[in-house]
Amino acid sequence: MRSTMLLFALLLAPAASGAQAPVSMPGTVSSIPVDVAVSKPLPDWAIGPFSRPLTEPIVRPEAKAHFVDPILQKPVAWEALHTFNPAAVVRHGRVYLLYRAEDDSGSMQIGMHTSRIGMAVSRDGLHFRTLPEPVFYPAVDGQQSREWPGGVEDPRIVEAPDGRYILTYTQWNRKTYSIGIAVSRDLRHWTKYGPALGATGAYSHLLYKSGGIVTQLEHNHLVAARILGRYWMYWGEIHIRLAYSADLIHWIPVETTSALAPQSPLQGPDHAPVLLEHRAGSFDSGFPEVGPPPILTDKGILLLYNGKNAADATRNPALDPGAYAVGEALFSASDPAQLQARLAQPVLSPEQPWERNGQYAAGTTFGEGLVLFHHRWFLYYGSADSFVGVAVAPQTR
């Protein structure tokens, strides 16, 4: 424990001023730069083109990493099998990843291991050092029944205007799942607040996941954005919907076709309008799922999302059946429920061998973390439900 605390203190220390050369760090593999930039022009509201600066994953499983699980009260190999689907935030001049890690318990099926959240830190956004123990996990607390034995999965993170960090993640007990909310001041000590849409009421029995809170750039730093006096969160897979909040913790689903319309007492999921859904023949012909936290820009609200390719005749033949690729959509800044535009093609799709082979054999580039760092956009994604990768794009405005 002493060595863990010392390493964490070193990682959290602010970076020294002045330029620093990229440094290779333990826990990663060295990689050869390669450029696979998308050649098609993008509209001025989109981020891209993205290219892969490395040919290898930036975070891999580590079978030797153990910690004493508070529920089992014994050491577990908490990231022995898979490390993927990362959240990302910039703090003290460094990039912090909060990534999903699966242990070697349970049966060899997706979702049947216990997931915890690990941390990795980088000075250059490319080469990461991982902490030896998870920073967020199921515990003997008020959320245990929702998070055990499946775990805590697929985080997204935003910084609040007051400096707090707000985590959205999937609570999974191998029977039901929901978006959980947790808050921290230092990325290590967390307070859990339970389901985003409430533990009682019209949405308490809904199975839902993947919540992205809208952010905006303040001095080249992403912070949760207020629009119309509220915070906003796009949420869901298969159907993407909208919710709002006054405090970033308690969320109310939008049940009107316009975010500007008065809200009546909540009636339930069937009354929450669908803002984004599948398109036949497209990379998202199976369904869309919320990606990293959206960004408020001068063009509108930019949502990066993960599109699943269908496995039947409606699929996009350019991608493998069931593959996940990253797409982009634009919503109105004056009415976040209004879709303005949507890219026809993905900006990132599985191409590398480690993106197309792994626990999820159909392949994924599943984006969950997006930061502006050193005047470039860094998109962090899960590959094949097995590793963490990164793609970069220029800051064009």
C-alpha positions as CSV (number, residue, x, y, z in Angstrom):
1,M,0.0,0.0,0.0
2,R,2.8,2.4,0.8
3,S,4.4,1.9,-2.7
4,T,1.0,2.5,-4.3
5,M,0.4,5.7,-2.4
6,L,3.9,6.9,-3.3
7,L,3.4,6.2,-7.0
8,F,0.0,7.9,-7.0
9,A,1.6,11.0,-5.4
10,L,4.3,11.1,-8.0
11,L,1.7,10.8,-10.8
12,L,-0.6,13.5,-9.4
13,A,2.3,16.0,-9.0
14,P,1.9,18.9,-11.5
15,A,4.1,18.7,-14.5
16,A,7.2,20.9,-14.6
17,S,7.0,24.0,-16.7
18,G,8.6,24.1,-20.2
19,A,8.5,21.6,-23.1
20,Q,9.0,18.0,-22.4
21,A,10.0,15.3,-24.9
22,P,7.8,12.2,-25.1
23,V,8.9,9.6,-22.6
24,S,8.3,5.9,-22.8
25,M,6.7,4.6,-19.6
26,P,6.4,1.2,-17.9
27,G,3.2,-0.7,-18.6
28,T,3.2,0.1,-22.3
29,V,4.8,-1.1,-25.5
30,S,7.0,1.0,-27.9
31,S,5.3,1.8,-31.2
32,I,6.2,3.0,-34.6
33,P,4.3,6.1,-35.9
34,V,2.0,5.4,-38.8
35,D,-0.5,7.8,-40.5
36,V,-3.9,6.4,-41.6
37,A,-5.7,9.8,-41.7
38,V,-9.1,9.9,-43.2
39,S,-8.9,11.5,-46.7
40,K,-12.5,12.6,-47.2
41,P,-13.2,16.3,-46.3
42,L,-15.2,16.9,-43.2
43,P,-17.7,19.7,-42.6
44,D,-16.4,22.6,-40.5
45,W,-18.5,21.5,-37.4
46,A,-16.7,18.1,-37.2
47,I,-13.5,17.0,-35.5
48,G,-11.0,15.2,-37.8
49,P,-9.5,13.7,-39.7
50,F,-8.2,11.3,-37.1
51,S,-5.0,9.4,-37.5
52,R,-3.2,6.7,-35.4
53,P,0.1,8.0,-34.0
54,L,1.0,4.5,-32.7
55,T,0.6,1.0,-34.1
56,E,0.1,-0.7,-30.7
57,P,-2.3,-0.4,-27.8
58,I,-1.4,2.2,-25.2
59,V,-2.8,0.2,-22.2
60,R,-2.7,-3.6,-22.0
61,P,-3.8,-6.1,-19.4
62,E,-1.3,-6.9,-16.6
63,A,-1.7,-10.3,-14.9
64,K,0.7,-9.5,-12.1
65,A,-1.3,-6.5,-10.8
66,H,-3.2,-7.5,-7.7
67,F,-5.2,-5.7,-5.0
68,V,-7.2,-6.8,-2.0
69,D,-10.9,-6.7,-3.0
70,P,-13.0,-5.2,-0.2
71,I,-15.9,-7.6,-0.9
72,L,-14.0,-10.8,-1.3
73,Q,-11.4,-9.7,1.2
74,K,-8.6,-11.4,-0.7
75,P,-6.2,-10.5,-3.5
76,V,-7.5,-10.5,-7.0
77,A,-5.8,-10.1,-10.4
78,W,-8.0,-7.1,-11.2
79,E,-6.7,-6.4,-14.8
80,A,-5.6,-9.8,-15.8
81,L,-7.8,-10.3,-18.9
82,H,-8.8,-7.0,-20.6
83,T,-8.3,-3.3,-20.3
84,F,-10.5,-1.1,-22.5
85,N,-13.1,1.6,-22.9
86,P,-11.3,4.6,-21.3
87,A,-12.5,8.0,-20.0
88,A,-10.0,10.8,-20.3
89,V,-9.3,14.2,-18.6
90,V,-6.5,16.7,-18.5
91,R,-5.2,17.6,-15.1
92,H,-2.0,19.5,-14.1
93,G,-0.7,19.3,-17.7
94,R,-1.1,15.6,-18.0
95,V,-3.6,13.2,-19.5
96,Y,-5.4,10.9,-17.1
97,L,-7.2,7.8,-18.4
98,L,-9.8,5.9,-16.3
99,Y,-10.1,2.6,-18.1
100,R,-12.2,-0.5,-17.6
101,A,-10.3,-3.5,-16.4
102,E,-11.6,-7.1,-16.2
103,D,-10.3,-9.7,-13.8
104,D,-10.0,-13.4,-14.4
105,S,-13.1,-14.5,-12.5
106,G,-16.3,-15.8,-13.9
107,S,-16.9,-17.5,-17.2
108,M,-15.1,-16.6,-20.4
109,Q,-17.9,-14.4,-21.8
110,I,-18.3,-10.7,-22.3
111,G,-19.7,-9.1,-19.1
112,M,-19.2,-12.2,-17.0
113,H,-15.9,-11.1,-15.3
114,T,-15.8,-8.4,-12.6
115,S,-14.9,-4.9,-14.0
116,R,-13.1,-2.2,-12.0
117,I,-11.7,1.2,-13.1
118,G,-7.9,1.6,-13.4
119,M,-5.9,4.8,-13.9
120,A,-3.1,5.6,-16.4
121,V,-1.2,8.9,-16.6
122,S,0.8,10.5,-19.4
123,R,2.9,13.6,-20.1
124,D,2.5,13.4,-23.9
125,G,-0.9,11.7,-24.3
126,L,0.6,8.7,-25.9
127,H,2.8,6.8,-23.5
128,F,1.1,5.9,-20.2
129,R,2.1,4.7,-16.8
130,T,-0.6,2.7,-15.0
131,L,-1.3,2.5,-11.3
132,P,-0.9,-0.9,-9.7
133,E,-4.4,-0.8,-8.1
134,P,-7.8,0.3,-9.3
135,V,-9.2,3.7,-8.3
136,F,-12.9,2.8,-8.5
137,Y,-14.5,-0.5,-7.9
138,P,-17.5,-2.3,-6.3
139,A,-17.3,-2.2,-2.5
140,V,-19.3,-2.8,0.6
141,D,-21.4,0.4,0.2
142,G,-24.8,1.5,-0.8
143,Q,-24.3,0.6,-4.5
144,Q,-23.0,-3.0,-3.9
145,S,-26.3,-4.6,-5.0
146,R,-26.1,-2.8,-8.3
147,E,-22.4,-3.4,-8.9
148,W,-21.6,-6.9,-7.7
149,P,-20.5,-9.2,-9.1
150,G,-20.5,-7.6,-12.6
151,G,-18.7,-4.5,-11.6
152,V,-18.3,-0.9,-12.7
153,E,-17.8,-0.4,-16.5
154,D,-17.3,2.0,-19.4
155,P,-16.6,5.3,-17.7
156,R,-17.0,8.9,-19.0
157,I,-15.7,11.8,-17.1
158,V,-16.1,15.6,-17.1
159,E,-14.7,18.4,-14.9
160,A,-17.3,20.6,-13.2
161,P,-16.8,24.4,-13.1
162,D,-15.9,24.1,-9.4
163,G,-13.1,21.6,-10.0
164,R,-15.0,18.4,-9.1
165,Y,-14.8,15.5,-11.4
166,I,-18.1,13.8,-12.4
167,L,-18.0,10.2,-13.5
168,T,-20.7,8.4,-15.4
169,Y,-20.3,4.7,-15.6
170,T,-22.3,1.5,-16.0
171,Q,-23.4,-0.3,-12.8
172,W,-23.7,-4.0,-13.6
173,N,-24.7,-6.8,-11.3
174,R,-25.1,-9.4,-14.1
175,K,-28.9,-9.0,-14.0
176,T,-29.6,-5.3,-14.5
177,Y,-27.6,-2.2,-15.4
178,S,-27.9,1.6,-15.2
179,I,-25.8,4.7,-15.5
180,G,-24.2,5.5,-12.1
181,I,-22.9,8.8,-11.0
182,A,-19.8,9.4,-8.8
183,V,-17.9,12.5,-7.8
184,S,-14.2,13.1,-6.8
185,R,-11.8,16.0,-6.2
186,D,-8.6,14.1,-6.9
187,L,-9.6,11.2,-9.3
188,R,-8.8,8.7,-6.6
189,H,-11.3,9.2,-3.8
190,W,-14.9,8.9,-5.0
191,T,-18.4,9.3,-3.6
192,K,-21.1,7.3,-5.3
193,Y,-24.6,8.8,-5.8
194,G,-26.3,5.8,-7.5
195,P,-28.4,5.7,-10.7
196,A,-28.4,8.9,-12.7
197,L,-32.1,8.8,-13.4
198,G,-33.0,7.9,-9.9
199,A,-33.5,4.7,-7.8
200,T,-37.2,5.3,-7.6
201,G,-39.8,6.6,-10.0
202,A,-40.7,6.2,-13.7
203,Y,-37.1,5.3,-14.8
204,S,-36.0,3.2,-11.8
205,H,-36.5,-0.2,-13.6
206,L,-35.0,0.9,-17.0
207,L,-31.9,-0.8,-18.3
208,Y,-29.7,2.0,-19.6
209,K,-26.1,2.9,-20.1
210,S,-23.6,5.3,-21.7
211,G,-24.0,8.9,-20.5
212,G,-22.1,11.8,-21.9
213,I,-22.3,15.2,-20.2
214,V,-22.0,18.2,-22.5
215,T,-18.8,20.2,-22.1
216,Q,-17.2,23.3,-23.5
217,L,-13.7,24.7,-24.0
218,E,-12.6,27.2,-21.4
219,H,-9.0,28.4,-22.1
220,N,-8.4,25.2,-24.1
221,H,-9.7,23.1,-21.2
222,L,-13.0,21.0,-21.3
223,V,-15.4,21.8,-18.5
224,A,-19.1,20.9,-18.1
225,A,-21.3,23.5,-19.9
226,R,-24.5,25.2,-18.8
227,I,-27.0,25.7,-21.6
228,L,-30.2,27.5,-20.9
229,G,-29.2,27.4,-17.3
230,R,-28.9,23.6,-17.1
231,Y,-26.4,20.9,-17.6
232,W,-27.2,18.3,-20.3
233,M,-26.4,14.7,-20.8
234,Y,-27.0,12.5,-23.9
235,W,-27.5,8.9,-22.9
236,G,-28.3,5.5,-24.1
237,E,-27.5,2.8,-26.6
238,I,-29.8,1.6,-29.4
239,H,-31.7,4.9,-28.9
240,I,-29.9,8.0,-27.8
241,R,-32.0,10.4,-25.6
242,L,-31.4,13.5,-23.5
243,A,-31.5,14.5,-19.8
244,Y,-30.8,17.7,-17.8
245,S,-29.5,18.5,-14.3
246,A,-29.0,21.4,-12.0
247,D,-26.1,19.8,-10.1
248,L,-24.5,17.2,-12.4
249,I,-25.6,14.4,-10.1
250,H,-29.4,14.2,-10.3
251,W,-30.7,13.9,-13.9
252,I,-34.2,14.3,-15.3
253,P,-35.0,12.8,-18.7
254,V,-36.4,15.1,-21.4
255,E,-39.8,13.9,-22.4
256,T,-40.7,16.6,-24.9
257,T,-39.6,16.9,-28.5
258,S,-38.0,20.3,-27.7
259,A,-35.7,20.9,-24.7
260,L,-37.3,24.3,-24.5
261,A,-40.8,23.0,-23.8
262,P,-42.1,22.8,-20.2
263,Q,-41.7,19.4,-18.5
264,S,-44.7,17.6,-17.1
265,P,-44.4,14.9,-14.4
266,L,-42.3,12.1,-15.7
267,Q,-44.2,9.3,-17.4
268,G,-41.5,6.9,-18.3
269,P,-39.0,5.8,-21.1
270,D,-41.7,5.5,-23.8
271,H,-42.3,9.2,-23.5
272,A,-38.6,10.2,-23.9
273,P,-38.0,11.2,-27.5
274,V,-35.3,9.3,-29.5
275,L,-32.7,11.8,-30.8
276,L,-30.5,9.4,-32.7
277,E,-31.1,5.9,-34.0
278,H,-29.8,3.4,-36.5
279,R,-29.6,4.0,-40.3
280,A,-29.9,1.1,-42.8
281,G,-26.8,0.6,-44.9
282,S,-24.6,2.8,-42.7
283,F,-21.8,2.0,-40.2
284,D,-24.5,2.6,-37.5
285,S,-27.0,0.3,-39.1
286,G,-27.2,-1.8,-35.9
287,F,-27.5,1.1,-33.4
288,P,-25.7,4.1,-32.1
289,E,-24.4,4.5,-28.5
290,V,-23.1,7.6,-26.8
291,G,-19.4,8.1,-26.9
292,P,-17.2,10.6,-25.1
293,P,-18.7,13.7,-23.4
294,P,-20.1,16.0,-26.2
295,I,-18.7,19.5,-26.8
296,L,-20.5,22.8,-27.1
297,T,-18.9,24.7,-30.1
298,D,-19.8,27.8,-32.1
299,K,-21.6,25.5,-34.5
300,G,-23.7,23.6,-32.0
301,I,-23.2,20.5,-29.7
302,L,-20.9,18.0,-31.2
303,L,-21.6,14.4,-30.2
304,L,-19.1,11.7,-31.0
305,Y,-20.9,8.3,-30.8
306,N,-20.2,4.7,-31.4
307,G,-22.1,3.0,-34.2
308,K,-22.6,-0.7,-34.4
309,N,-22.8,-2.3,-37.8
310,A,-25.8,-4.6,-38.3
311,A,-25.2,-8.3,-38.9
312,D,-28.1,-8.7,-41.4
313,A,-28.7,-7.4,-44.9
314,T,-29.1,-3.8,-43.6
315,R,-25.4,-3.6,-42.6
316,N,-22.6,-1.6,-44.2
317,P,-20.6,-4.1,-46.3
318,A,-17.4,-2.0,-45.8
319,L,-17.3,-3.1,-42.2
320,D,-17.4,-6.5,-40.5
321,P,-20.9,-7.5,-39.1
322,G,-21.2,-6.2,-35.6
323,A,-18.1,-3.9,-35.8
324,Y,-18.2,-0.6,-33.8
325,A,-16.9,2.6,-35.4
326,V,-16.9,6.3,-34.3
327,G,-19.3,8.7,-35.9
328,E,-20.2,12.4,-35.3
329,A,-23.5,14.2,-35.0
330,L,-24.4,17.9,-34.4
331,F,-27.2,19.1,-32.2
332,S,-28.5,22.6,-31.7
333,A,-26.9,24.8,-29.0
334,S,-30.2,26.6,-28.5
335,D,-32.2,23.4,-28.3
336,P,-30.1,20.4,-27.4
337,A,-32.9,18.0,-28.5
338,Q,-32.7,19.1,-32.1
339,L,-30.4,17.1,-34.5
340,Q,-28.8,19.4,-37.0
341,A,-26.4,17.2,-39.0
342,R,-24.8,13.7,-39.0
343,L,-21.8,12.3,-40.8
344,A,-22.5,9.6,-43.3
345,Q,-19.2,7.9,-42.7
346,P,-17.3,7.0,-39.5
347,V,-14.2,9.0,-38.5
348,L,-12.5,6.0,-37.0
349,S,-13.2,2.3,-37.6
350,P,-11.4,-1.0,-36.8
351,E,-8.3,-1.4,-39.0
352,Q,-5.4,-2.6,-36.9
353,P,-5.1,-6.3,-36.1
354,W,-5.6,-5.6,-32.3
355,E,-8.7,-3.6,-33.1
356,R,-10.3,-6.5,-35.0
357,N,-9.3,-9.4,-32.8
358,G,-9.8,-9.9,-29.1
359,Q,-12.7,-10.5,-26.7
360,Y,-15.1,-8.9,-29.1
361,A,-14.1,-10.6,-32.3
362,A,-16.1,-8.4,-34.7
363,G,-13.8,-5.5,-33.8
364,T,-14.2,-2.1,-32.2
365,T,-12.9,1.4,-32.0
366,F,-15.2,2.3,-29.2
367,G,-14.5,6.0,-28.3
368,E,-15.1,7.1,-24.7
369,G,-12.4,9.7,-23.9
370,L,-11.8,13.0,-25.8
371,V,-9.4,15.8,-24.7
372,L,-7.7,18.8,-26.2
373,F,-4.0,18.5,-25.4
374,H,-1.1,20.3,-26.9
375,H,-3.4,21.8,-29.6
376,R,-4.6,18.4,-30.8
377,W,-7.6,16.3,-30.1
378,F,-6.8,13.0,-28.5
379,L,-9.6,10.3,-28.8
380,Y,-9.1,7.3,-26.6
381,Y,-11.0,4.2,-27.4
382,G,-11.4,0.5,-26.5
383,S,-10.3,-2.0,-29.1
384,A,-12.1,-5.4,-29.4
385,D,-13.0,-5.1,-25.7
386,S,-9.4,-6.0,-25.0
387,F,-7.1,-3.0,-25.2
388,V,-6.9,0.9,-25.2
389,G,-5.9,2.8,-28.3
390,V,-5.5,6.4,-29.2
391,A,-6.2,8.5,-32.4
392,V,-5.4,12.2,-32.9
393,A,-6.8,15.1,-34.9
394,P,-5.8,18.7,-35.4
395,Q,-7.4,21.5,-33.6
396,T,-8.8,23.5,-36.5
397,R,-10.5,26.3,-34.5
